[in-house]
Amino acid sequence: MELLFIGTSFLNAEALDKKYHFVINDEGTLNAYLSSNLSVDIINADANTIQIAFTDFNPAKAQDIVNKIDTVYLQEKLTQKQQATAQTLQFLEKTLSENRKQLQLAEENLQSFVRDNKTYDVKADVAAITEKLAAQAEEQQKLAEKARLLSNVARLVEQDRLIASDEATLEEGIPGIALLDDSPLTQQLSELNDLQRNLRRILRSYTPATEAVQQQQSTIAFLKGSIRRQLQQNRQLLQNQLGQMSQLQAQFNSELQALPQKETELARLKRPFELYEKTYLMLMDKIVEFNMAKAGTTADFQILSPASRPGAPISPVRVMVYAVGLAAGIILGLLLVAVRFFMHNTVTSVRELEQSTAASVLGVIPTYDKEKMSVSKLVVDKNPKSAISESIRSIRTNLDFISSSKKKRLISVTSTISGEGKTFVTVNLGGIIALSGQRVVILDLDMRKPKVNLAFGTENVKGVSTILIEKHTVLECLQHTSIPTLDFISAGPTPPNPSELILNPKFDEMLEELYQHYDVILIDTPPVGLVTDGILIMRKADIPLYIVRANYSKKTFLKNINKIMRANNFTRLCAILNDANASGVSGYGYGYGYGYGYGYGQGYYEETKPADGTFARLRKRFT
């Protein structure tokens, strides 16, 4: 036999010189010892409560024996439950693996169909093609009416009198002339009408052989020839357009006839996919459920109180200590509530933003503290797995629910005052959208205080202001970034009249030109609480965004959001809470993750924040 002795503080040189003896009991003796000294009493039969006690000369030894009995029984019960849960999880994992293979096969078949037929919703395609056919028929009817009008005008031109009465105007003599929408032709017809009227007036005083009459007739003949050529060109152009429409109509009819077969094939492929997907999600739910049960496995009994030694201290009096602590806690708590109530005048959480505004809350952007920035910068391309990148991806996803990413979109970003982070949100939201494969251009329309060029580290010598005054073209002012599908146009030199430049028709022409090359136009607008330029741009935007900065924006700013929505009927105005601390982001519900049980125990974001100390937490409570 080998014995291991673990010394305590009493094992000194004097103790080592002494002699000791040990009594080693066999199993029967130990059982008899435990049975004779162990007692179990029923305390409350209705509550299934018992009390275990052990009698021994050594109170510490008796206490350890009782605690060990509870611990061993508790561990045995937990082991049995965990073993049953582990076996169930093993079966679920095996079934999930087999179902995953079938689901992947169904997904590949469905993807092949969508890739070959370029559609996933056949019913929507039927509606779209039908709508296009109706639009084609309506446009074809307009062109035919326009062709008939040109033929009528050509017939009238060949006559000596264009309109029946000299007192009537050209629009009254030819009522449909406005439908042609051809200013040069209308001007020539008006000039021909005036020449014919003048010729009739001259013939009242002169004979047809007179030089003045012949010169007038020559002018009329020349003008008629010009009008004939113009009419011939217009009719030829209309014939070409009618021919193209007929070809498109035939193409749409052919596509419409092929859609029922595609619908049947798509339904056949969807059935196994939906079945395996439903089974896969059910198995995942079960795995999560059993993992949670495994993590929270408890025994079917509870230790209400651990073993305690007999005897109790007479001082201090616990009731008095608890009473004083409770009274002090209530007073300090009320004082803390009062101080925070009177000092709290800024927006701190997304709940305050939701309750105080009618705008939809699109998402929450956490505080970026990985580096200190003197100006806004593009950070999502350098930290793609950071918390701030994930939050902006969530905002990008929510934008798709408001306006589909399959069509061109104009998004404006504004705030109440400067410093709330609209340029930072604009630049990084544009970067996230560009990283998804869409072509994005950022316009800096804060001409009084431009910052977009500072975010990308470039100069501001030309931009939107020089485009609107036609000093430079759009292509000359485009600047590229580190992301291939992200470009921007700086504000340019500060003009004396930014509002008038935005109202200039050249601004709409610039947007139309950008739509030809980009999928998304992001506009960094001036703060609407300081100038009215932002309102003018928000009226043109498909999705106006309003930035509110946590612990910076005043609560009174939220009333300004509601006022703007009511005054301008901005039903799609969305708010974003920027610079929120970690506690304001967690638990809100933005950005759902699907881990499918892989990678437990690993961090998700790149950066980690150290836990705040007691002093730091107290300071945050008062700020």
C-alpha positions, 0 to 999 in steps of 0.5 A, spaced: 500 500 500 502 507 498 499 512 502 499 520 500 500 525 505 498 532 503 501 537 509 497 543 512 500 549 515 501 545 521 506 540 518 512 543 521 519 540 524 516 539 530 510 535 527 514 531 523 518 528 529 511 525 532 508 518 531 502 517 528 497 511 527 491 510 522 485 505 522 483 503 515 476 500 515 474 495 511 467 496 506 463 493 512 465 497 517 465 504 513 457 502 511 456 500 519 459 507 521 455 511 516 448 507 517 449 508 525 450 516 524 446 518 518 439 520 519 434 523 514 428 526 516 422 529 512 421 536 513 415 537 509 411 532 506 407 536 501 413 540 498 418 533 498 423 536 503 428 532 507 433 534 511 440 530 512 444 530 518 450 526 520 453 525 527 460 525 529 465 528 534 468 532 529 463 537 526 468 539 520 468 531 518 460 531 519 459 537 515 464 534 509 460 527 509 453 530 508 456 535 503 459 529 499 453 525 499 449 530 496 455 531 491 455 524 489 448 523 488 447 529 484 453 528 479 450 521 478 443 523 476 447 529 472 451 523 468 445 519 467 441 525 464 447 527 460 448 520 457 441 520 454 442 527 451 448 525 448 445 519 445 440 523 442 444 528 439 448 523 436 442 520 432 440 527 430 447 529 427 447 522 423 440 524 420 442 531 419 448 529 415 444 525 411 438 530 410 444 535 408 446 531 402 439 530 399 438 538 401 444 540 397 442 535 391 435 539 391 438 546 391 443 544 385 437 542 381 433 548 383 439 552 381 440 549 375 433 550 373 433 558 375 440 558 371 437 555 365 431 559 365 433 565 368 427 565 373 425 563 380 417 566 380 414 564 373 407 567 375 411 574 376 414 573 369 407 572 366 404 578 370 410 582 367 410 580 360 402 581 360 404 588 362 409 589 357 404 587 352 399 591 354 404 597 354 406 595 347 399 595 344 398 602 347 404 605 345 403 602 338 396 605 338 399 612 339 404 611 334 399 609 329 395 615 331 401 619 330 402 616 323 395 618 321 396 625 323 402 625 319 399 623 313 393 628 314 398 634 315 401 631 308 395 632 304 393 639 307 400 641 305 399 639 298 393 644 298 393 651 297 390 653 303 393 649 310 387 651 314 380 653 312 379 660 315 384 665 315 382 667 322 383 661 325 390 659 328 394 653 326 392 649 332 385 650 331 385 648 324 389 642 325 387 640 332 391 634 333 398 638 331 400 638 338 400 630 338 406 630 334 410 633 339 415 636 333 417 643 334 421 644 328 415 641 324 410 645 327 414 652 326 414 650 319 407 649 318 406 655 322 410 659 317 407 656 311 400 658 313 403 665 314 406 665 307 399 662 304 395 667 307 400 673 305 399 670 298 392 671 298 392 678 300 397 680 295 393 676 289 387 681 291 392 687 289 396 684 284 396 679 278 399 672 278 404 674 273 407 680 278 414 679 281 412 679 288 407 674 287 411 669 283 417 670 289 412 669 294 410 662 290 417 660 290 418 661 297 412 657 298 414 651 294 421 651 297 418 651 304 413 645 302 419 641 299 422 642 306 416 640 310 415 634 305 422 631 307 420 632 314 414 629 314 417 623 310 423 622 315 418 622 321 413 617 317 419 613 316 421 613 323 414 611 325 414 605 321 421 603 324 418 604 331 412 600 329 416 594 326 420 594 332 414 594 336 411 588 332 418 584 333 418 585 341 410 583 341 412 577 337 418 575 342 413 576 348 408 572 346 413 566 344 416 567 352 408 567 354 407 561 351 413 557 354 411 559 361 406 554 363 411 548 362 416 552 366 411 553 372 410 545 372 418 544 372 419 549 377 413 546 382 416 539 381 423 541 383 420 545 389 417 539 392 423 535 394 427 542 396 421 544 401 421 537 404 428 537 405 429 544 407 423 543 412 426 537 415 433 540 415 430 546 419 426 541 424 433 537 425 437 543 427 431 546 432 432 539 435 439 539 436 439 546 438 434 544 443 437 538 446 444 542 446 440 547 450 438 541 455 445 538 455 448 545 457 442 546 462 441 539 465 439 539 472 438 533 477 431 532 479 432 534 486 435 541 489 439 542 495 436 547 499 441 548 503 448 545 504 451 542 510 452 547 516 456 546 523 452 547 529 452 554 533 451 561 530 455 567 531 451 572 536 454 578 532 453 582 528 446 581 528 444 579 521 437 582 521 440 589 523 445 589 517 440 587 512 435 592 514 440 598 514 443 595 507 436 595 504 434 602 507 441 605 504 440 601 497 433 604 496 435 611 498 441 611 493 437 608 488 432 613 488 437 618 488 441 615 482 434 615 478 433 622 480 440 624 477 439 620 471 432 623 469 434 630 470 441 629 466 438 625 461 437 629 455 440 625 449 438 619 445 441 613 448 438 607 446 434 604 440 428 603 444 427 611 445 428 612 438 422 607 436 418 610 441 419 618 439 419 617 432 414 615 426 420 613 422 422 605 421 428 604 425 433 600 419 438 598 424 444 600 429 451 601 428 456 600 434 461 605 436 468 604 432 473 604 437 479 600 433 482 606 431 481 614 433 479 618 426 479 625 425 475 624 419 470 619 417 473 613 413 472 607 409 473 601 414 468 596 412 473 593 407 479 593 412 475 590 417 470 585 414 468 581 420 468 586 425 461 588 429 460 595 425 461 591 418 456 586 420 451 591 423 451 595 416 450 589 412 444 588 416 442 595 414 443 593 407 439 587 408 433 591 411 434 596 405 432 590 400 425 589 404 424 597 403 426 597 396 429 591 392 436 591 390 434 589 383 432 596 381 436 602 381 435 606 387 437 613 390 438 613 397 439 620 401 443 620 408 442 626 412 441 628 420 439 634 424 446 637 425 453 636 423 457 631 427 452 625 427 456 621 423 452 621 416 458 621 412 461 615 416 454 612 415 454 614 407 461 611 406 461 605 409 454 603 407 456 604 400 462 600 401 458 594 404 453 595 398 459 595 393 462 589 396 455 585 395 456 586 387 452 592 386 455 598 382 455 604 387 457 612 387 457 616 392 455 624 391 457 629 396 452 634 396 454 638 403 457 643 399 458 648 405 462 643 409 464 637 404 467 631 407 466 625 402 473 627 399 476 627 406 474 620 407 477 617 401 483 622 402 483 626 396 482 633 393 476 637 392 478 641 386 472 639 382 465 635 383 458 636 383 458 644 383 462 644 377 458 639 374 452 643 375 455 649 372 457 645 366 464 646 367 466 639 368 462 633 366 460 627 370 466 622 367 471 628 369 469 628 376 468 621 378 473 618 383 475 611 384 476 607 391 479 601 393 473 597 392 472 596 384 465 597 384 465 603 389 466 610 386 464 617 388 464 625 386 466 630 391 462 636 392 467 641 389 468 648 390 463 651 395 458 655 391 454 661 393 448 658 392 447 651 393 440 650 394 439 654 387 444 649 384 440 643 386 433 646 383 437 646 377 435 641 371 442 639 370 442 636 377 436 631 374 440 630 368 446 628 372 442 623 376 439 620 369 447 619 367 449 616 373 443 611 373 446 609 366 452 606 370 450 605 377 445 601 381 445 605 387 446 612 388 448 614 395 447 622 397 451 625 403 446 631 404 447 637 408 443 637 415 436 638 415 436 642 421 441 647 419 439 648 411 433 646 407 438 643 401 437 636 404 429 636 404 430 638 396 434 632 395 430 627 400 424 628 395 428 625 390 430 619 393 427 612 393 429 611 401 431 617 405 435 615 411 436 619 417 442 619 422 441 619 430 447 619 434 447 615 441 449 620 446 450 626 442 443 627 438 438 631 443 431 628 444 428 634 441 431 632 434 426 626 434 421 631 434 424 634 427 424 627 424 416 627 425 415 634 423 419 633 416 415 626 415 408 630 416 410 636 412 413 632 406 409 626 406 416 622 407 412 615 408 419 611 407 423 615 411 428 610 415 432 612 422 439 609 423 442 609 430 449 611 430 455 610 435 451 606 440 455 602 445 455 595 446 449 594 450 445 598 446 446 593 440 446 587 443 439 584 444 435 588 439 434 583 434 438 586 428 443 581 424 440 574 425 446 569 424 445 561 422 451 557 425 448 550 424 452 548 430 459 549 427 464 553 431 462 553 438 466 557 443 470 561 437 469 568 437 465 571 431 468 578 431 475 580 430 475 585 435 474 584 443 473 589 448 475 588 455 470 588 461 469 595 464 471 596 471 467 597 477 469 605 476 468 605 469 461 602 470 459 607 475 461 613 471 457 610 465 451 610 470 452 618 471 453 620 464 
